[in-house]
Amino acid sequence: MLGCGAKILGPIRIGDDVKIGAGAVILKSIGQRKVVVGVPGREIVKS
């Protein structure tokens, strides 16, 4: 899932079942089953 206004910069890989929050800026590859938010994108822990 890719939130509104999110930016993915560079040649990176996005794993399966990843959620990227609105307005996030992704600068590096993301593993599977992660939630990423913020500028720059940071993984958060699911509760």
ABEGO torsion letter per residue (X at the ends): XBBBGBBBBEBBBBBBGBBBBBGBBBABBBBBGBBBBEOBBBBBBBX
